[in-house]
């Protein structure tokens, strides 16, 4: 599975918990948004993470 910034942004937009987590990471770790997005991806999505299925569903063709 590959990190795709636009897909990650879409996932966060649709999930309030991830929005809060992103803000926390940016504040606590003093990260810019792009770095926080990637860190959140590795923490919560990649390698069987809690949001992996939802992230992969964004990659499926619509229709």
Secondary structure per residue as TSV (DSSP state, phi and psi in degrees):
chain	resnum	aa	ss	phi	psi
A	1	X	-	360.0	139.9
A	2	X	-	-114.7	143.0
A	3	X	-	-73.2	124.7
A	4	X	-	-127.2	115.3
A	5	X	H	-55.5	-45.8
A	6	X	H	-64.1	-37.2
A	7	X	H	-67.5	-40.2
A	8	X	H	-65.4	-42.1
A	9	X	H	-61.9	-40.7
A	10	X	H	-63.8	-43.5
A	11	X	H	-60.5	-44.5
A	12	X	H	-66.2	-40.0
A	13	X	H	-59.0	-34.5
A	14	X	T	-89.1	-2.7
A	15	X	-	-134.3	112.0
A	16	X	H	-62.2	-38.9
A	17	X	H	-61.5	-41.8
A	18	X	H	-69.6	-33.8
A	19	X	H	-60.7	-44.9
A	20	X	H	-65.4	-42.6
A	21	X	H	-62.2	-40.2
A	22	X	H	-62.2	-46.2
A	23	X	H	-61.6	-42.0
A	24	X	H	-60.2	-45.9
A	25	X	H	-63.0	-41.7
A	26	X	H	-62.9	-41.9
A	27	X	H	-73.3	-52.0
A	28	X	H	-65.9	-41.0
A	29	X	H	-100.2	1.1
A	30	X	T	54.0	49.4
A	31	X	-	-102.3	147.6
A	32	X	-	-70.5	158.7
A	33	X	H	-56.5	-43.6
A	34	X	H	-62.1	-40.2
A	35	X	H	-70.7	-38.3
A	36	X	H	-65.8	-37.7
A	37	X	H	-59.1	-46.8
A	38	X	H	-67.1	-40.0
A	39	X	H	-64.2	-41.4
A	40	X	H	-64.7	-39.5
A	41	X	I	-56.9	-49.7
A	42	X	I	-68.5	-31.5
A	43	X	I	-79.8	-37.9
A	44	X	I	-117.0	-13.6
A	45	X	I	-116.8	-55.6
A	46	X	T	-65.5	155.8
A	47	X	T	54.3	51.3
A	48	X	T	78.1	21.5
A	49	X	-	-66.3	168.7
A	50	X	T	-55.8	-32.8
A	51	X	T	-108.8	14.8
A	52	X	H	-59.8	-46.5
A	53	X	H	-63.2	-43.4
A	54	X	H	-63.7	-38.9
A	55	X	H	-65.2	-46.1
A	56	X	H	-65.2	-33.3
A	57	X	H	-63.4	-28.3
A	58	X	T	-68.0	-21.2
A	59	X	T	-87.8	-11.5
A	60	X	S	-74.3	144.6
A	61	X	-	-64.9	140.7
A	62	X	-	-83.2	144.1
A	63	X	-	127.4	360.0
